[in-house]
């Protein structure tokens, strides 16, 4: 089942253990694979303006491969 990228924005991300991670503010796309790579908890423009982009990306993103279910919320596997 396909989902529009716009449907992800604003959804809350929760682990399968019930821990709230944050809200989807933006996404990073892998154009070679034609898929979402990461869900961002901050706007991408804030990420690119930081001095340490790699650290900010690790702290404020969830790899899309962790997603188990998308409904009213996004459920992801715990790390």
N, C-alpha and C positions, 0 to 999 in steps of 0.2 A: 504494500500500500504506500503510495506516494503522499508526501506532505509538502505544502508550500513553505518556503523559507520564512515568509512573513508570518506564518502561524506559530513559529517558535518564539518570536519576540514577545517579551513580557511574561512568559510562562515561568513559574517557579521550578527550580531544580531541587530535587530531594533524593537522598540516597535510599537504597532499598532497606536501610536500617532506620529511616525516618529523620535523618539529619538534614536540616535545611541548608543548602549551599548558597543560593541566591537566585536572582532573576536573570533571564536571558536578555542582554542588552544589545548584543551583536553576534556575528558569527564569522569564522574564518573558513573560506572555501578552498578545496583542493580541485582546481580546474582540470588537472590531468586525469583525476579519477572521476570527476563530475560528482563530487560528494562534499558534505560538510565535514570539516576536519576538527574544528573546535567550536564550542559555544562559549561566548565571552560574557563575563559578569560585569564588564564595563564597556563603554563605547570604544570602538577601535581607534578613533581619533585620540582618545586619552592614552591609549596603549602606545601609539607611535610617538607621542610627545614626551614620554617618560625618558629619563636618562638611562635606565636599565631595562630595556624592552623585554629581554629574555626572562628576567626575574618577574616582571609584571605579568607576562604571559602565563608563566607557571602558576602564579598566585591567583590569577583572575580568569582562569579558563578551565573548561572541562572537555576532555577529549570525547568526541562524538561516539567513538567506539564503545564507550562505557554506557551509552543509553540503552535501557532495557524496554522502556515503554513511554509513549507520548500520548497524553490525554489532556485533562485539565492541568496537570502538572507533568513534569518530565522526571521519570524515575531513572536513576543511574546506579550502576554497581559501585559499591564502596571500593576505595583504593586497595 
